[in-house]
Amino acid sequence: MYKTYQQQIVEYGMKILNSQHVAGTSGNISVRIGDENALAISPSGVPYDVMKPQDVPIVDLSGRLIYGELKPSIEWKMHTRIYQEYPSIRAVIHTHSVYTTALSLIRTPLAGITETLLLIGETIPVAEYANAGSEKLAENVVKALRNSKAAILANHGLVCTAESLESAFKMCEIVERNAKIFIIALSTGKPIHAIPKEEAKAAVKWLKENYGQR
């Protein structure tokens, strides 16, 4: 019944591992299950390269285990709160991407420096610090996601939300690449110029109407 969703967690666990968005067992992934108030979520402490579909637990939106044997990620509160607050979100990926985490240490939001980044949010905000796995972290992340599909977690990493794991993963790639560009630009010591607000709005509108195959 849940195998397709469990397989997706395994597949995208390997994607974030192989693309170096995480190391070891860090980070976590979830996907909402159809119209149910339930989600498949990566298990706590299981390496991605040995994880099997049957290792992936299914929990309800209160975090209660409803299928499987292993404990869910310690960040289950963050994942379930996101789904509760934003019903249109179907997938969440949390990474410890290097350049994005570097920005989190200096509490620097990622402004709209490229057009691709603008499709995620005018600015990728920094959620205030709270301990991993805490209700406070979940609350801070939900707040940061009000006007953006992604948020930087202070002293921690990145969270990306989307209608599918495929889209959430692409978002992680875009944010991390832009974080790298931003840090390189910062290292010059010269002013950084984001795309002006009005031009940014026009660019987003045009891209949504014209980019890709329709």
KEDO-766439 format. One record per residue (C-alpha): x negated, y, z; residue in three letters. Coordinates in nm, 4 decimals. Last residue first. Layout:
<atoms>
+----------+----------+----------+-----+
:        X :        Y :        Z : res :
+----------+----------+----------+-----+
:        X :        Y :        Z : Ala :
...
+----------+----------+----------+-----+
</atoms>
This chain:
<atoms>
+----------+----------+----------+-----+
:        X :        Y :        Z : res :
+----------+----------+----------+-----+
:  -0.3586 :   2.3083 :  -2.1959 : Arg :
:  -0.7326 :   2.2549 :  -2.2228 : Gln :
:  -0.9554 :   2.4785 :  -2.0121 : Gly :
:  -0.9611 :   2.8518 :  -1.9426 : Tyr :
:  -0.6966 :   3.0806 :  -2.0936 : Asn :
:  -0.4192 :   3.1763 :  -1.8527 : Glu :
:  -0.5954 :   3.1029 :  -1.5243 : Lys :
:  -0.9151 :   3.2569 :  -1.6603 : Leu :
:  -0.7383 :   3.5768 :  -1.7670 : Trp :
:  -0.5655 :   3.6241 :  -1.4316 : Lys :
:  -0.8871 :   3.5567 :  -1.2393 : Val :
:  -1.0818 :   3.8022 :  -1.4556 : Ala :
:  -0.8184 :   4.0744 :  -1.4167 : Ala :
:  -0.8208 :   4.0392 :  -1.0390 : Lys :
:  -1.2015 :   4.0506 :  -1.0330 : Ala :
:  -1.2093 :   4.3572 :  -1.2566 : Glu :
:  -0.9845 :   4.5345 :  -1.0077 : Glu :
:  -1.1969 :   4.4269 :  -0.7097 : Lys :
:  -1.5421 :   4.4987 :  -0.8531 : Pro :
:  -1.7532 :   4.1826 :  -0.9138 : Ile :
:  -1.9962 :   4.1566 :  -0.6228 : Ala :
:  -2.3151 :   4.3614 :  -0.6320 : His :
:  -2.6064 :   4.2562 :  -0.4140 : Ile :
:  -2.8437 :   4.5306 :  -0.3036 : Pro :
:  -3.2172 :   4.4510 :  -0.3280 : Lys :
:  -3.4259 :   4.2596 :  -0.0757 : Gly :
:  -3.5171 :   4.0059 :  -0.3410 : Thr :
:  -3.4414 :   3.7224 :  -0.0960 : Ser :
:  -3.0741 :   3.8184 :  -0.0923 : Leu :
:  -3.0491 :   3.7328 :  -0.4638 : Ala :
:  -3.1904 :   3.3854 :  -0.3991 : Ile :
:  -2.9430 :   3.3478 :  -0.1120 : Ile :
:  -2.6513 :   3.4477 :  -0.3349 : Phe :
:  -2.7531 :   3.2094 :  -0.6143 : Ile :
:  -2.7752 :   2.9228 :  -0.3636 : Lys :
:  -2.4372 :   3.0141 :  -0.2150 : Ala :
:  -2.2973 :   3.0239 :  -0.5681 : Asn :
:  -2.4178 :   2.6701 :  -0.6344 : Arg :
:  -2.2772 :   2.5534 :  -0.2996 : Glu :
:  -1.9388 :   2.7128 :  -0.3672 : Val :
:  -1.9123 :   2.5664 :  -0.7172 : Ile :
:  -2.0115 :   2.2129 :  -0.6131 : Glu :
:  -1.7737 :   2.2153 :  -0.3168 : Cys :
:  -1.4966 :   2.3345 :  -0.5503 : Met :
:  -1.5659 :   2.0507 :  -0.7900 : Lys :
:  -1.5247 :   1.8128 :  -0.4950 : Phe :
:  -1.1928 :   1.9701 :  -0.3958 : Ala :
:  -1.0677 :   1.9431 :  -0.7545 : Ser :
:  -1.1505 :   1.5723 :  -0.7780 : Glu :
:  -1.0155 :   1.5117 :  -0.4297 : Leu :
:  -0.6796 :   1.6454 :  -0.5443 : Ser :
:  -0.4466 :   1.9435 :  -0.4885 : Glu :
:  -0.7266 :   2.1389 :  -0.3231 : Ala :
:  -0.9144 :   2.2200 :  -0.0037 : Thr :
:  -1.2841 :   2.2848 :   0.0512 : Cys :
:  -1.4608 :   2.2922 :   0.3891 : Val :
:  -1.8213 :   2.4018 :   0.4291 : Leu :
:  -2.1001 :   2.3698 :   0.6829 : Gly :
:  -2.1779 :   2.3890 :   1.0545 : His :
:  -2.3370 :   2.6897 :   1.2165 : Asn :
:  -2.0242 :   2.8922 :   1.1299 : Ala :
:  -1.7897 :   2.6965 :   0.9035 : Leu :
:  -1.7667 :   2.8399 :   0.5503 : Ile :
:  -1.4149 :   2.8334 :   0.4123 : Ala :
:  -1.2512 :   2.7174 :   0.0912 : Ala :
:  -0.9139 :   2.7593 :  -0.0793 : Lys :
:  -0.9074 :   3.1238 :   0.0237 : Ser :
:  -0.6576 :   3.3740 :   0.1599 : Asn :
:  -0.5223 :   3.1965 :   0.4668 : Arg :
:  -0.8078 :   2.9448 :   0.4783 : Leu :
:  -0.9987 :   3.1266 :   0.7541 : Ala :
:  -0.7049 :   3.0900 :   0.9954 : Lys :
:  -0.6799 :   2.7152 :   0.9329 : Val :
:  -1.0555 :   2.6887 :   0.9920 : Val :
:  -1.0414 :   2.8738 :   1.3235 : Asn :
:  -0.7514 :   2.6616 :   1.4512 : Glu :
:  -0.9239 :   2.3351 :   1.3575 : Ala :
:  -1.2420 :   2.4576 :   1.5273 : Leu :
:  -1.0422 :   2.5474 :   1.8382 : Lys :
:  -0.8769 :   2.2057 :   1.8473 : Glu :
:  -1.2256 :   2.0575 :   1.8707 : Ser :
:  -1.3938 :   1.7974 :   1.6513 : Gly :
:  -1.7159 :   1.9931 :   1.6158 : Ala :
:  -1.7476 :   2.2741 :   1.8693 : Asn :
:  -1.6260 :   2.6182 :   1.7679 : Ala :
:  -1.7841 :   2.8872 :   1.5533 : Tyr :
:  -1.5714 :   3.1449 :   1.3730 : Glu :
:  -1.4647 :   3.0582 :   1.0190 : Ala :
:  -1.6774 :   3.2346 :   0.7579 : Val :
:  -1.4812 :   3.3624 :   0.4608 : Pro :
:  -1.5137 :   3.2710 :   0.0915 : Ile :
:  -1.4226 :   3.6026 :  -0.0702 : Thr :
:  -1.1901 :   3.6733 :  -0.3623 : Glu :
:  -1.1024 :   3.3058 :  -0.3405 : Gly :
:  -1.1467 :   2.9765 :  -0.5220 : Ile :
:  -1.0890 :   3.1143 :  -0.8717 : Leu :
:  -1.3199 :   3.4035 :  -0.7811 : Leu :
:  -1.6111 :   3.1608 :  -0.7502 : Leu :
:  -1.5873 :   3.0794 :  -1.1206 : Thr :
:  -1.5988 :   3.4505 :  -1.2050 : Glu :
:  -1.9262 :   3.5074 :  -1.0241 : Thr :
:  -2.0310 :   3.7220 :  -0.7265 : Ile :
:  -1.6947 :   3.7169 :  -0.5548 : Gly :
:  -1.8225 :   3.7456 :  -0.1984 : Ala :
:  -1.9611 :   3.4584 :   0.0073 : Leu :
:  -1.9083 :   3.5485 :   0.3708 : Pro :
:  -2.2264 :   3.6021 :   0.5746 : Thr :
:  -2.2352 :   3.4820 :   0.9338 : Arg :
:  -2.6170 :   3.4606 :   0.9299 : Ile :
:  -2.6121 :   3.0926 :   1.0206 : Leu :
:  -2.3129 :   3.0299 :   0.7940 : Ser :
:  -2.5131 :   3.1467 :   0.4934 : Leu :
:  -2.7647 :   2.8677 :   0.5585 : Ala :
:  -2.4740 :   2.6228 :   0.5818 : Thr :
:  -2.3676 :   2.7241 :   0.2314 : Thr :
:  -2.7221 :   2.6745 :   0.1083 : Tyr :
:  -2.7602 :   2.3271 :   0.2597 : Val :
:  -2.4181 :   2.1662 :   0.2055 : Ser :
:  -2.2930 :   2.0158 :   0.5318 : His :
:  -1.9667 :   1.8988 :   0.3778 : Thr :
:  -1.5941 :   1.8916 :   0.4565 : His :
:  -1.3615 :   1.7740 :   0.1804 : Ile :
:  -0.9845 :   1.8140 :   0.2053 : Val :
:  -0.7155 :   1.6828 :  -0.0296 : Ala :
:  -0.3417 :   1.7315 :  -0.0877 : Arg :
:  -0.2920 :   2.0983 :  -0.0018 : Ile :
:   0.0565 :   2.2214 :  -0.0925 : Ser :
:   0.1742 :   2.1613 :   0.2664 : Pro :
:  -0.0598 :   2.4298 :   0.4094 : Tyr :
:  -0.0195 :   2.4553 :   0.7873 : Glu :
:   0.0409 :   2.0877 :   0.8599 : Gln :
:  -0.2097 :   1.9679 :   0.6010 : Tyr :
:  -0.4802 :   2.1980 :   0.7421 : Ile :
:  -0.3953 :   2.0937 :   1.0972 : Arg :
:  -0.4347 :   1.7262 :   1.0039 : Thr :
:  -0.7808 :   1.7802 :   0.8559 : His :
:  -0.9136 :   1.9928 :   1.1407 : Met :
:  -0.7807 :   1.7532 :   1.4034 : Lys :
:  -0.9297 :   1.4556 :   1.2180 : Trp :
:  -1.2773 :   1.6076 :   1.2556 : Glu :
:  -1.4026 :   1.3175 :   1.4692 : Ile :
:  -1.3570 :   1.1027 :   1.1596 : Ser :
:  -1.0969 :   0.8300 :   1.1986 : Pro :
:  -1.1473 :   0.5280 :   1.4259 : Lys :
:  -1.1657 :   0.1892 :   1.2558 : Leu :
:  -0.8919 :  -0.0763 :   1.2517 : Glu :
:  -0.6607 :   0.0052 :   0.9638 : Gly :
:  -0.3107 :   0.1486 :   0.9393 : Tyr :
:  -0.1014 :   0.3807 :   1.1554 : Ile :
:  -0.3728 :   0.5476 :   1.3637 : Leu :
:  -0.2259 :   0.8537 :   1.5360 : Arg :
:  -0.3883 :   1.1815 :   1.4312 : Gly :
:  -0.0734 :   1.3895 :   1.4805 : Ser :
:  -0.0327 :   1.4226 :   1.1045 : Leu :
:  -0.0290 :   1.0437 :   1.0661 : Asp :
:  -0.3434 :   0.8363 :   1.0305 : Val :
:  -0.4732 :   0.5890 :   0.7721 : Ile :
:  -0.8171 :   0.4437 :   0.8408 : Pro :
:  -1.0827 :   0.3748 :   0.5754 : Val :
:  -1.2882 :   0.0633 :   0.6491 : Asp :
:  -1.0718 :  -0.1472 :   0.4143 : Gln :
:  -1.1920 :   0.0648 :   0.1231 : Pro :
:  -1.5554 :  -0.0222 :   0.1998 : Lys :
:  -1.8243 :   0.2074 :   0.3430 : Met :
:  -2.1824 :   0.0884 :   0.2987 : Val :
:  -2.3189 :   0.3849 :   0.1031 : Asp :
:  -2.0968 :   0.6320 :   0.2857 : Tyr :
:  -2.2447 :   0.5483 :   0.6248 : Pro :
:  -1.9754 :   0.4794 :   0.8908 : Val :
:  -1.9902 :   0.7134 :   1.1914 : Gly :
:  -1.6210 :   0.8000 :   1.2147 : Ser :
:  -1.4015 :   0.6653 :   0.9371 : Pro :
:  -1.3193 :   0.8764 :   0.6287 : Ser :
:  -0.9578 :   0.9851 :   0.6129 : Ile :
:  -0.6465 :   0.8508 :   0.4417 : Ala :
:  -0.3521 :   1.0739 :   0.5203 : Leu :
:   0.0009 :   1.0633 :   0.6573 : Ala :
:   0.3181 :   1.2691 :   0.6637 : Asn :
:   0.4334 :   1.0726 :   0.3619 : Glu :
:   0.5209 :   1.2295 :   0.0283 : Asp :
:   0.2232 :   1.0717 :  -0.1451 : Gly :
:  -0.0626 :   1.0014 :   0.0942 : Ile :
:  -0.2733 :   1.3072 :   0.1742 : Arg :
:  -0.6430 :   1.2767 :   0.1029 : Val :
:  -0.9270 :   1.3071 :   0.3514 : Ser :
:  -1.3024 :   1.3521 :   0.3510 : Ile :
:  -1.5740 :   1.3936 :   0.6132 : Asn :
:  -1.9211 :   1.5388 :   0.6593 : Gly :
:  -2.2215 :   1.3700 :   0.8162 : Ser :
:  -2.2829 :   0.9945 :   0.8032 : Thr :
:  -2.6358 :   1.0074 :   0.6659 : Gly :
:  -2.6877 :   1.3267 :   0.4684 : Ala :
:  -2.4260 :   1.5523 :   0.3145 : Val :
:  -2.3834 :   1.7822 :   0.0133 : His :
:  -2.6740 :   1.5952 :  -0.1404 : Gln :
:  -2.5007 :   1.5232 :  -0.4741 : Ser :
:  -2.5366 :   1.1507 :  -0.4078 : Asn :
:  -2.3755 :   1.1805 :  -0.0638 : Leu :
:  -2.0884 :   1.4039 :  -0.1760 : Ile :
:  -2.0151 :   1.1659 :  -0.4632 : Lys :
:  -2.0539 :   0.8518 :  -0.2519 : Met :
:  -1.7911 :   0.9780 :  -0.0086 : Gly :
:  -1.5830 :   1.0695 :  -0.3109 : Tyr :
:  -1.5581 :   0.7081 :  -0.4213 : Glu :
:  -1.5069 :   0.5662 :  -0.0702 : Val :
:  -1.2290 :   0.8158 :   0.0051 : Ile :
:  -1.0678 :   0.7458 :  -0.3309 : Gln :
:  -1.0731 :   0.3715 :  -0.2619 : Gln :
:  -0.8777 :   0.4283 :   0.0592 : Gln :
:  -0.6160 :   0.6246 :  -0.1327 : Tyr :
:  -0.5714 :   0.3489 :  -0.3907 : Thr :
:  -0.5637 :   0.0827 :  -0.1163 : Lys :
:  -0.2822 :   0.2400 :   0.0854 : Tyr :
:   0.0000 :   0.0000 :   0.0000 : Met :
+----------+----------+----------+-----+
</atoms>
